[in-house]
Amino acid sequence: MAAQLALLGGEPAVTLDHEYYSQWPIYGEEEVQAVTGLIRDHALASQFGGPGPITDLERMVAKTWGVKHALAHSSGTASLRSALFGVGVLPGDEVICQSAIHPFNCLPIVGSGAAPIFADIDPVTLTLDPVDIERKITPRTKAIMVVHWPGCPADMDAIMDVAARHGLRVVEDNCVSQGTTHGGRMAGSIGDAAAVSFQHGKSTSAGEGGVFMTNDTEVYQRAACLGHYERLRELPNPKWRAVSGFSFGEKYRMATLSAAIGVVQMRHWKERLDVRHANTDKLGAAIASIKGFSAPDFPDYFPSPYRSGRIVFDPSALGGISRERLLHALQAEGAQVSSPAQKNTLTPHANGLTHMLHKHPVFQGNEHGTGDVLWEVLGPHVTRIDYRNVVLPVTEDPEIPYYSIRVPSFTRPADELIEQYITAFAKVAANAEKLSGALAEAR
Ligand SMILES: Cc1ncc(COP(=O)(O)O)c(C=O)c1O
């Protein structure tokens, strides 16, 4: 007989402490040495390139992603801003992007003086839908801002095809998806330019920081002229090199201390990523072999269907269970599962706002006239858009991705914890018929 559900008074299946297995970032003595060494040597200046942590980090990123140029920045957001500048986005242009996303993806578009044009997402990958991108193109469109999720890249072949047919540039936001691959290529190395983040919570973690990258030497030089005043004397094209002693925007260089931490993190990055991937693949495959659960149906360019951290459930094989009920039962077992509906979460640091940028008061307006602020700051170059008419059926559907739940990713070898998760899922599957009644009573 199947063990009693924790929800019905049984023992929870997951008892190990998640903190150790999920610890991130993992900093240690190596980082301490790298940072204290720089302070002792009074070697914190970062502006000139040359030997040191900034150059080391740029080389490591360029090598890991297989790109020609990498330039360290103060943040991933700043790297995205340089990428847009590099590909030639100007005030008055339009840039197509997705709405269910962290605002930092969109802010550099507005910072460039361009209007964000929100396109819908694919219901399985939750990345930009190439068909809707094409619908949103106007004579003012200059670029497409693509986001990749961890383990879950956007459909880059189709997006690059749309871009080529319409003469658009593609910027890849690789800020949260370091190590995601697309048909064997690193996400971030496919479009015209990309950014990775080295902010504290990311898999390349260094407190704050970002790296801009590109294979296009012209894009690189132009991008460098936005925020890297002192680096311009190295540029190969005399046109851009002559900007040396001036520049066209903000001061975007990375702090040396962050770069030093980033270098140590990059040394361990691949081995830690492999641990994460081994864990997600093992956990996903084991759960998918339990009746009622399966792998998401991702396109072939995905390296593994489990690396998005999502598992699909079949309500008809689980007593007609809803996502909410399934989550409730698994959470009672101690499993840290959640809903993967990205747009269902809240915008960070803005209480109560849904995670859909096109619904934000900056775009929708409110009684304080916040919607007018956008046009005030963008100025007269930009053609006004009435965002109240923007309808994104997939983005706005709170149930998408249908019948999916999110499982955590573990940063350290976690075989024992994974076994406990498998037991939790098996228990819930075996008792699924009882769940509707049990949950009704539990309320
Ligand atoms: C999708 C996405 N893009 C860009 C960024 C910006 O990165 P950073 O915090 O390094 O500026 C973030 C930050 O969380 C993000 O989630």
Ligand as a Chemical Component Dictionary entry (heavy atoms), coordinates in Angstrom:
data_LIG
# 
_chem_comp.id                   LIG 
_chem_comp.type                 NON-POLYMER 
_chem_comp.pdbx_formal_charge   0 
_chem_comp.three_letter_code    LIG 
# 
loop_
_chem_comp_atom.comp_id 
_chem_comp_atom.atom_id 
_chem_comp_atom.alt_atom_id 
_chem_comp_atom.type_symbol 
_chem_comp_atom.charge 
_chem_comp_atom.model_Cartn_x 
_chem_comp_atom.model_Cartn_y 
_chem_comp_atom.model_Cartn_z 
_chem_comp_atom.pdbx_ordinal 
LIG C1 C1 C 0 16.070 38.695 -17.956 1  
LIG C2 C2 C 0 17.016 39.669 -17.349 2  
LIG N1 N1 N 0 17.709 40.503 -18.144 3  
LIG C3 C3 C 0 18.585 41.383 -17.638 4  
LIG C4 C4 C 0 18.841 41.469 -16.289 5  
LIG C5 C5 C 0 19.828 42.485 -15.806 6  
LIG O1 O1 O 0 20.994 41.978 -15.231 7  
LIG P1 P1 P 0 21.764 42.863 -14.148 8  
LIG O2 O2 O 0 21.078 42.656 -12.842 9  
LIG O3 O3 O 0 23.163 42.328 -14.144 10 
LIG O4 O4 O 0 21.722 44.270 -14.601 11 
LIG C6 C6 C 0 18.136 40.637 -15.415 12 
LIG C7 C7 C 0 18.363 40.703 -13.961 13 
LIG O5 O5 O 0 17.811 39.981 -13.166 14 
LIG C8 C8 C 0 17.193 39.709 -15.959 15 
LIG O6 O6 O 0 16.465 38.895 -15.168 16 
# 
loop_
_chem_comp_bond.comp_id 
_chem_comp_bond.atom_id_1 
_chem_comp_bond.atom_id_2 
_chem_comp_bond.value_order 
_chem_comp_bond.pdbx_ordinal 
LIG C1 C2 SING 1  
LIG C2 N1 SING 2  
LIG C2 C8 DOUB 3  
LIG N1 C3 DOUB 4  
LIG C3 C4 SING 5  
LIG C4 C5 SING 6  
LIG C4 C6 DOUB 7  
LIG C5 O1 SING 8  
LIG O1 P1 SING 9  
LIG P1 O2 DOUB 10 
LIG P1 O3 SING 11 
LIG P1 O4 SING 12 
LIG C6 C7 SING 13 
LIG C6 C8 SING 14 
LIG C7 O5 DOUB 15 
LIG C8 O6 SING 16 
# 
